[in-house]
Amino acid sequence: MKKMLFGVMRKLGALTGQKVVMIVSAVIALGGVTARADYTSTVLADSP
């Protein structure tokens, strides 16, 4: 799977590949933060 991604990135070119990686990692980071915030608020809401 990773080899496939690296191959695609090489085809796109170094700069484009870097941009894609940055965008993907930013999306993953934002998703993780959002999920964590949802989880925390749910736990706080459930606790008495």
Contacts in CASP RR format, 6 or more apart in sequence:
PFRMAT RR
TARGET T0000
AUTHOR 0000-0000-0000
METHOD contacts of the structure
MODEL  1
MKKMLFGVMRKLGALTGQKVVMIVSAVIALGGVTARADYTSTVLADSP
9 16 0 8 1.000
9 17 0 8 1.000
9 20 0 8 1.000
9 21 0 8 1.000
12 20 0 8 1.000
END
